Amino acid sequence: MVTVPSRKRQKKTDSRVAELEKKIDALTASLHATQSGSNSVAHGSDNGMEQELLSAQARHNPYQQVTNGGYTTPFPGRPETRMANEWAGYPKAPEFDMRKPSAPPMVVAGQKRKHVEGRDFSTTPDNRSPSVSGQPRKSLDIGGQQYGYAGSYTEPEKPKPAQTHEYADVVDRGLITADMATRMFNCYVDRMALYMPAVVFPPGTTAADVRKSKPTLFLAILSAGSGMNYPELQRMLTKEVMGIYADRIICNGEKTLEIIQALHVSTLWYWPPEHFEELKFYQLIHIAAVMAIDIGMGKRSKSTKSKNAGLWRDHPWRRTPYPDPESIEARRAWLSCYFLCCNAAMGLRRPNLIRWSPFMADSLDVLESSPEAAPSDRVLCQWVRSQHIAEEVGTSFSMDDPLATVSISDQKVQYALKGFERDLEKWSSQIPPDVQSRK
């Protein structure tokens, strides 16, 4: 009996490829550590390993075809093959002194200096940046080009600029002249403010003074006064002031008495938009009211003897100081907030944001008797008193509920109506003759 000689088992192609993968990893590590002088030696060894890898891949992958001295791959090969092909003959990165980690990378001749967000990057012709202090480098793709920067680099925090309210207004930009602005301002002060003196100025105040001290309020007055002098400019000025509101209120979160007064002027002399759904006077009214509540204008200031007095009002973090709620100007603005909120709630049958309070009654007495009050404050007080009666009427008859129904024949309704008639007669009889409207 003849025994057939056993055939020596050959290693499978997969095992051979696995060995080549390990060699590729070793080759990759050696490429990083190889000195620039041994570039040619590493290049020849790299090509030999690449040819051995391609031969094994041709036996293992039927889609890969080997030609004379070269190869073609109709279909993509393994990732290891692509990686070996990319690393073959790859130029070596210039070296730097690792003992000086703070030293910036040197700029090689022919490189271009790139500036990205205030940082200086040096790029080689093949769009690769050398590493600094042995740190791995990241790639930043900007405009189709890659810029290298150290992975441990952090952008230094820049100090935030101080808050400023200065800006180039419509006069500085040449949209209107100073004479036109003065004419519109005087028109508001002399003619328009007499009908509803919610925002008034001391005698002798000029347009230049308000433009310098309260630029937002000045722009709101120009927007309102342009309707009687330059109606073709009102659309542009209204858009300008609405942009200022969006920037200062929504973006910056500012809360000042000046903005409240500007909102009052823009609401009382509201310029309606072309489309009905774009009406926003109701929002402007309540922005001013909420802002006034936030800065404490609807109540007395706490006593200085209180332990928590001025805890946030006098905090050093505040950019602008809160106004004194007991000042004449603040009381006038708070009463105007109440008047506008109550009036809008009655007209639109919506809830009233600001209700009557003892502080409002005290503010009426101060504005009517204080020597520091403006003569027009007595007119404003009468408007507020009449609105207080209207608020009581709306509360009694549920005017903030659109679905509420009131029957005139009801005995309770008849009794309430007679009481409100007596209140109106009493208020009308107490109006001073010099304050009554001219007929």
C-alpha positions in Angstrom: 0.0 0.0 0.0 1.5 3.3 -1.1 0.8 6.3 1.2 0.1 9.5 -0.7 2.5 12.2 0.5 0.6 14.9 2.4 0.5 18.3 0.8 1.9 21.1 2.8 -0.9 23.6 3.7 -0.3 27.1 2.5 -1.3 30.1 4.3 -4.5 31.6 3.2 -4.6 35.0 1.4 -6.5 36.6 4.3 -3.7 35.7 6.7 -1.2 37.2 4.3 -3.3 40.4 4.0 -3.5 40.6 7.8 0.3 40.5 8.0 0.6 43.2 5.3 -1.8 45.4 7.3 0.4 45.1 10.3 3.4 46.0 8.2 1.5 49.0 6.8 0.8 50.2 10.4 4.5 49.8 11.2 5.4 51.7 8.0 3.0 54.5 8.9 4.6 54.9 12.3 8.1 54.9 10.8 7.2 57.6 8.3 6.4 60.0 11.1 9.6 59.2 13.0 11.9 59.1 9.9 14.3 62.0 9.6 14.2 64.3 6.5 17.6 63.0 5.3 16.3 59.4 5.0 13.5 60.4 2.6 14.9 58.4 -0.4 15.5 55.2 1.6 12.0 55.3 3.1 10.6 56.0 -0.4 12.1 52.8 -1.9 11.0 50.6 1.0 7.6 52.1 0.8 7.3 51.2 -2.9 8.4 47.6 -2.3 5.8 47.1 0.4 3.2 48.7 -1.9 4.0 46.2 -4.8 3.8 43.3 -2.4 0.4 44.5 -1.1 -0.9 45.0 -4.6 0.1 41.5 -5.6 -1.8 40.0 -2.7 -4.8 42.2 -3.4 -4.8 41.0 -7.0 -5.0 37.4 -5.9 -7.6 38.1 -3.2 -9.8 40.6 -5.2 -11.0 39.3 -8.6 -12.0 42.8 -9.6 -8.4 44.1 -9.4 -6.4 43.7 -12.6 -2.5 43.8 -12.6 -0.8 45.1 -15.8 2.8 45.4 -16.9 4.5 47.3 -14.1 1.3 48.9 -13.0 -2.3 48.1 -11.9 -5.8 49.2 -12.6 -8.8 49.1 -10.2 -12.1 49.2 -12.0 -13.8 49.0 -8.6 -12.6 50.5 -5.3 -10.2 48.3 -3.4 -9.7 48.0 0.3 -9.1 51.1 2.5 -5.7 49.8 3.4 -4.7 49.9 -0.3 -5.8 53.5 -0.7 -4.0 54.5 2.4 -0.8 52.8 1.3 -1.1 54.5 -2.1 -1.6 57.9 -0.5 1.3 57.6 1.9 3.7 56.4 -1.0 6.2 59.2 -1.7 4.4 61.6 0.6 6.7 64.6 1.4 8.0 64.8 4.9 7.0 67.6 7.2 9.8 70.0 8.3 10.9 69.6 11.8 11.1 72.1 14.6 12.9 72.3 17.9 10.7 70.4 20.4 12.5 72.1 23.3 10.7 75.4 22.4 7.0 74.6 22.5 6.1 78.3 22.5 8.1 79.0 19.3 5.8 79.5 16.3 6.4 77.4 13.2 8.9 78.8 10.6 7.6 80.0 7.3 9.3 78.0 4.4 10.2 79.9 1.2 7.3 79.9 -1.2 4.6 79.6 1.5 1.7 81.9 1.9 0.7 83.6 5.1 -3.0 82.9 5.9 -5.1 84.9 8.3 -8.2 83.3 9.7 -10.2 85.0 12.5 -7.2 86.9 13.7 -4.9 83.8 13.8 -1.8 83.4 11.6 -1.3 80.1 9.8 1.6 79.1 7.5 0.7 76.6 4.8 3.1 74.7 2.6 2.5 74.3 -1.2 0.7 71.0 -0.6 -1.7 72.6 1.8 -0.2 70.9 4.9 0.9 72.7 8.0 3.7 71.2 10.2 3.0 70.4 13.8 4.1 72.5 16.7 5.7 70.9 19.7 4.7 67.5 18.6 1.0 68.3 18.9 -1.4 66.8 16.3 -2.7 69.3 13.9 -6.3 69.8 12.7 -7.6 70.8 9.3 -9.8 73.8 8.8 -11.5 74.1 5.4 -12.1 77.7 4.4 -12.9 78.7 0.8 -12.0 75.3 -0.6 -8.5 75.3 1.0 -7.3 73.6 4.2 -5.4 75.4 6.9 -3.6 73.6 9.6 -3.5 74.7 13.2 -2.4 73.1 16.5 -5.1 71.1 18.2 -4.4 72.6 21.6 -4.7 76.2 20.4 -7.5 78.2 22.0 -8.8 81.5 20.8 -8.0 84.1 23.5 -11.1 85.7 25.0 -11.5 89.3 23.8 -12.9 91.7 26.4 -16.4 92.7 25.6 -16.7 96.3 24.4 -18.5 98.7 26.7 -22.2 99.2 26.0 -22.8 102.4 24.1 -26.0 103.9 22.8 -24.3 106.2 20.3 -25.1 105.7 16.7 -25.3 107.7 13.5 -28.8 109.0 13.3 -30.8 110.2 10.3 -29.2 113.6 10.5 -25.7 112.3 10.6 -26.4 110.0 7.6 -27.8 112.9 5.6 -31.4 111.5 5.3 -32.7 114.8 6.7 -31.2 118.1 7.5 -30.8 119.6 11.0 -33.4 122.3 10.0 -35.9 119.7 9.0 -35.4 117.8 12.3 -35.8 121.0 14.3 -39.0 121.8 12.5 -40.5 118.4 13.1 -39.5 118.5 16.8 -41.0 122.0 17.3 -44.2 120.8 15.6 -44.5 118.0 18.2 -43.8 120.2 21.2 -46.0 123.1 20.2 -48.9 121.4 18.5 -49.1 117.6 18.9 -48.2 117.2 22.6 -51.1 119.5 23.7 -53.6 116.9 22.8 -52.0 114.1 24.8 -49.1 115.4 27.0 -47.7 111.9 27.8 -44.1 113.0 26.9 -43.3 116.7 27.4 -40.1 118.7 28.0 -39.2 121.6 30.2 -39.5 125.1 28.7 -36.5 126.0 26.6 -35.6 122.5 25.6 -34.2 122.4 22.0 -34.1 119.7 19.4 -30.3 119.6 19.7 -30.6 118.9 23.5 -33.0 116.0 23.1 -31.0 114.6 20.1 -27.9 114.5 22.3 -29.4 113.2 25.5 -32.2 111.0 24.3 -31.5 110.0 20.6 -34.2 107.2 20.5 -36.9 109.5 21.9 -35.8 112.1 19.4 -36.1 109.7 16.5 -39.6 108.7 17.7 -40.6 112.4 17.8 -39.3 112.9 14.3 -41.3 109.9 13.1 -44.5 111.4 14.6 -43.9 115.0 13.6 -43.0 114.2 10.0 -46.7 113.3 9.3 -47.6 117.0 9.5 -44.5 118.4 7.8 -42.9 115.9 5.6 -45.3 113.0 5.1 -43.1 111.5 2.4 -40.5 110.8 5.1 -42.8 109.2 7.6 -42.5 105.7 6.2 -38.7 105.9 6.3 -38.5 107.4 9.8 -41.0 104.9 11.2 -39.0 102.0 9.8 -35.8 103.5 11.3 -37.3 103.8 14.8 -38.7 100.3 14.7 -35.3 99.0 13.9 -33.9 100.8 16.9 -36.6 99.3 19.1 -35.7 95.8 17.8 -32.0 96.3 18.5 -32.2 97.9 21.9 -35.2 96.1 23.4 -35.1 92.6 21.8 -31.4 92.2 21.0 -29.8 94.1 23.9 -32.6 93.9 26.5 -32.3 97.5 27.5 -34.9 98.9 29.9 -34.8 102.7 30.3 -37.2 105.5 30.8 -36.2 107.0 27.5 -37.3 103.9 25.6 -40.6 103.9 27.5 -41.2 107.5 26.5 -40.3 106.7 22.9 -42.8 103.8 22.8 -45.5 106.1 24.1 -44.9 108.7 21.3 -44.8 105.9 18.7 -48.1 104.5 20.0 -50.0 107.7 20.5 -49.1 108.9 17.0 -49.0 105.4 15.4 -48.4 105.3 11.6 -50.5 102.3 10.4 -48.9 99.8 7.9 -50.2 98.9 4.6 -51.5 95.5 5.7 -53.9 95.2 8.6 -52.3 92.1 10.0 -49.0 94.0 10.5 -50.6 96.3 13.2 -48.4 96.3 16.3 -49.5 99.2 18.4 -50.9 96.7 20.9 -47.5 95.1 21.3 -45.8 98.5 21.6 -48.1 99.5 24.4 -47.4 96.4 26.5 -43.7 96.4 25.8 -43.6 99.8 27.4 -45.8 98.7 30.3 -43.8 95.5 31.0 -40.6 97.5 30.8 -41.9 100.0 33.3 -42.9 97.2 35.7 -39.5 95.6 35.4 -37.7 98.7 36.4 -40.0 99.4 39.4 -41.9 102.4 38.2 -45.3 101.2 39.4 -44.6 101.4 43.1 -42.8 103.5 45.7 -39.1 103.1 46.1 -38.2 101.2 49.2 -37.0 103.0 52.3 -33.3 103.4 52.8 -33.7 101.8 56.2 -34.8 98.6 54.6 -32.1 95.8 54.7 -32.8 94.9 51.0 -33.2 98.4 49.8 -31.5 98.9 46.4 -30.4 95.3 46.2 -30.7 95.2 42.4 -31.4 98.9 41.7 -27.9 99.9 42.8 -26.1 96.8 41.8 -22.7 97.5 40.0 -23.5 95.0 37.2 -26.3 97.3 36.0 -25.4 99.1 32.8 -27.9 102.0 33.3 -29.4 103.2 36.6 -33.1 102.7 37.2 -35.2 105.9 37.3 -36.6 107.1 40.6 -40.3 106.0 40.5 -41.3 109.0 42.6 -39.9 111.6 40.2 -42.2 113.8 38.1 -41.0 112.3 34.8 -41.4 108.7 36.1 -44.8 109.3 37.5 -45.9 110.8 34.2 -44.6 107.9 32.2 -46.3 105.4 34.6 -49.7 107.1 34.3 -49.3 107.1 30.5 -48.7 103.3 30.6 -51.9 102.8 32.6 -53.9 105.1 30.3 -52.7 103.3 27.1 -53.1 99.8 28.5 -56.6 100.4 29.8 -57.7 102.2 26.7 -56.5 99.4 24.4 -58.2 96.8 26.6 -61.5 98.7 26.5 -61.3 99.2 22.7 -60.2 95.7 21.8 -62.1 93.9 24.6 -58.9 92.3 25.9 -57.5 91.9 29.4 -56.0 94.9 31.1 -52.4 94.5 32.1 -52.2 97.4 34.6 -54.9 97.9 37.2 -55.6 101.0 39.3 -53.5 101.3 42.4 -53.0 103.7 45.3 -49.7 104.8 43.8 -51.5 106.1 40.8 -53.9 108.1 42.9 -50.8 109.6 44.7 -49.1 110.3 41.4 -52.2 112.3 40.3 -52.1 114.4 43.4 -48.3 115.1 42.9 -48.7 116.0 39.2 -51.6 118.4 40.0 -49.9 120.1 43.0 -46.1 119.9 42.6 -44.4 123.1 41.4 -42.0 120.9 39.4 -44.8 119.5 37.3 -45.4 120.8 33.8 -48.6 122.8 33.1 -49.8 120.1 30.7 -49.7 117.5 33.5 -53.0 118.7 34.7 -54.5 117.8 31.4 -52.9 114.3 31.6 -54.4 113.8 35.0 -57.9 114.4 33.7 -57.4 111.9 30.9 -56.3 109.4 33.5 -59.2 110.0 35.8 -61.7 109.5 33.0 -59.9 106.3 32.1 -60.2 105.1 35.7 -64.0 105.4 35.4 -63.9 103.5 32.1 -61.9 100.7 33.8 -64.5 100.3 36.5 -67.2 100.1 33.8 -65.3 97.4 31.9 -64.7 95.4 35.1 -68.4 95.6 36.1 -69.7 94.5 32.6 -66.9 92.0 31.8 -65.7 94.0 28.8 -62.5 91.9 28.6 -64.6 88.9 27.7 -65.8 89.0 24.0 -68.4 86.4 24.7 -70.0 88.1 27.7 -73.5 89.5 27.2 -75.1 92.3 29.2 -78.8 93.0 29.3 -79.8 96.6 29.7 -83.2 95.6 31.2 -81.4 93.8 34.1 -82.0 95.6 37.4 -78.4 95.2 38.5 -77.1 96.7 35.2 -79.5 99.6 35.5 -78.3 100.3 39.0 -74.6 100.1 38.0 -75.2 102.5 35.0 -76.8 105.1 37.3 -73.8 104.9 39.6 -71.3 105.4 36.7 -73.4 108.4 35.4 -73.0 110.0 38.8 -69.3 109.4 38.8 -68.9 111.0 35.3 -70.9 114.0 36.4 -68.8 114.4 39.5 -65.6 114.2 37.6 -66.8 116.6 34.9 -67.8 119.2 37.5 -64.4 119.2 39.1 -62.4 119.8 35.9 -60.7 123.3 36.2 -61.9 125.7 33.5 -58.4 126.2 32.1 -58.0 122.5 31.6 -61.2 121.9 29.8 -61.0 121.3 26.0 -61.8 124.3 23.8 -64.9 123.9 21.7 
